[in-house]
């Protein structure tokens, strides 16, 4: 039982050849006195016999071949047996003698070898000293006569036999005197001892199961324990965190929690500037994001650019409205600003695109928003958030960039997101991106597989290089949290008011990149186009004007555009002017839209998101926005036109005193439909040609 010996085929096989009387395991002391006596008798018998064996050999020969025996004992005290040459049981054609210690353990009795053989063969003459004990001498002789001899192989028969054969273990200990073997078998395996052993085993199992485990007195289990140790992908992790138990599965640096109650308490940090020299990007630690589902159905200007930020702290735990975000009625350009809704929700509102909510944990936030008073207040503010009931949490461990823009308006996306991000892109592409993943709730898979016009622009400009686009589930039960979140503030540089944030050099480099990636035919600068025309023998005469009336869409449109164009074509002054009418830009691919703007010398169109394609136009292009509203679109910003080396003219509703059509203006039937007189149209085209 103590792994010191086993009974096999009637012979005693020792499991370790270093046995002596001091080798008895301490664990055996727990057994009965009977077992201890049996083991002691085994080793006493072994040592008595082993100490009387004295193997004498001459050192005159260079090699030796001996018989292999199955029950010989190697003396644990013999230090001269480290290199005993033996012959293995199984050998091939190229049989050689081995002196390995490994085969020594498999062979037989250690011998001292005398060198002195002739012709490469070995001879040996082992001798065995007379055993002093007369009784032992008697049964050795008896065993020699009774036991069959092991026959040597033909290969071994070529070696001379020793004059005095070496006694086997069985020859030393005959069956009559090997009393320890049979005693151990019979006494140890008796019914009484088996029952005693079974009882002790069952008792030990019962005691082990019912003994309560005691916590380490040096660990305060009433407080959360940090778990920053690395975890292999797919590994389940358990950790004491006070009353609860943290449990998650981590795959590809994302921890998946099946319940918010299985998360340990988090403490949020930030915002801190992502770059001290550049504004507009902020870093948060240990926060969660929610989606504003009311924003996509706003009557005016629906948007996909609003998020809720769950900020974990105990500073607001007694505020019953801590989980309610402020309304979107104000321009919140600063995190630490003061806004009107703070008097209602009793906490800070956050910033544009990221409205703050407070909680002590994910479970606390989930419970808070389900309170009826808070649900009604969120509806009133147009700030209903998803998930509405948290049943699972995805906690992203890698630094993540929040890609946020209005997917319903390409022009807003260009100015709200890209004009803030551009200087960071220029800096990061020259060094290294501080984030390794990206998530976009505005458009799913924006930089990986989406064909949304703005996503395609980001993809073609390599806005994020090899940053991974994270996938997300469209359900109302999963909360997304981030260990490190980079937030590119929506609208930070919308009006280009931060001087030097986007330089002409950086913006020109972006456009050159896009021209090359889309394979646009016309060079960006006037100088480059003139040089190319001289090489190709072409002239730059003529003007190509792109016009878009939006008549195919349920929006503001120009009802008589084709009629005034037809009339203008018949006039000699416009014989070098090419009028191109686009029915619907949405029917064109992003690359086709880019090419259409690139080939134009002037663009005349109703106000709308497709004005953002101006980024693909060449320097010197004239842009005209036509409509009833006097609001100038974002591309009409003089700072943007300066970056483009272009010009913009806005055509809106005619004044009452414009009876002589001296001004280019529109006649509006209502806010959504307008016309132009022929004189007003020709005035507008003349201004474009001579601009």
Secondary structure as UniProt FT lines:
FT   STRAND          5..8
FT   TURN            9..10
FT   STRAND          11..14
FT   TURN            17..18
FT   HELIX           21..23
FT   HELIX           26..30
FT   HELIX           33..50
FT   TURN            51..52
FT   STRAND          55..56
FT   TURN            76..77
FT   TURN            79..80
FT   TURN            82..83
FT   TURN            93..94
FT   HELIX           101..106
FT   TURN            119..120
FT   STRAND          127..128
FT   HELIX           134..146
FT   HELIX           154..157
FT   HELIX           169..172
FT   TURN            175..177
FT   HELIX           179..188
FT   HELIX           191..210
FT   TURN            217..218
FT   TURN            221..222
FT   TURN            233..234
FT   STRAND          235..241
FT   TURN            242..243
FT   STRAND          244..251
FT   TURN            252..253
FT   STRAND          254..257
FT   HELIX           260..262
FT   STRAND          269..273
FT   STRAND          281..292
FT   HELIX           295..297
FT   STRAND          307..312
FT   TURN            315..318
FT   TURN            320..323
FT   TURN            335..336
FT   TURN            340..341
FT   HELIX           342..345
FT   STRAND          350..351
FT   TURN            352..353
FT   STRAND          354..359
FT   HELIX           362..369
FT   HELIX           372..380
FT   TURN            381..382
FT   STRAND          385..386
FT   STRAND          392..396
FT   STRAND          400..402
FT   TURN            407..408
FT   HELIX           410..413
FT   HELIX           414..418
FT   HELIX           419..430
FT   STRAND          437..439
FT   TURN            444..449
FT   HELIX           453..460
FT   TURN            461..462
FT   TURN            465..466
FT   STRAND          468..469
FT   STRAND          478..488
FT   TURN            490..495
FT   TURN            499..500
FT   HELIX           504..518
FT   HELIX           526..536
FT   STRAND          543..548
FT   TURN            551..552
FT   STRAND          557..558
FT   TURN            559..560
FT   HELIX           561..569
FT   HELIX           572..574
FT   TURN            575..576
FT   STRAND          577..582
FT   HELIX           585..587
FT   HELIX           590..598
FT   STRAND          602..606
FT   HELIX           609..616
FT   TURN            619..620
FT   STRAND          622..626
FT   HELIX           634..636
FT   HELIX           638..644
FT   STRAND          647..651
FT   TURN            656..657
FT   TURN            659..660
FT   STRAND          666..668
FT   STRAND          673..675
FT   HELIX           678..689
//
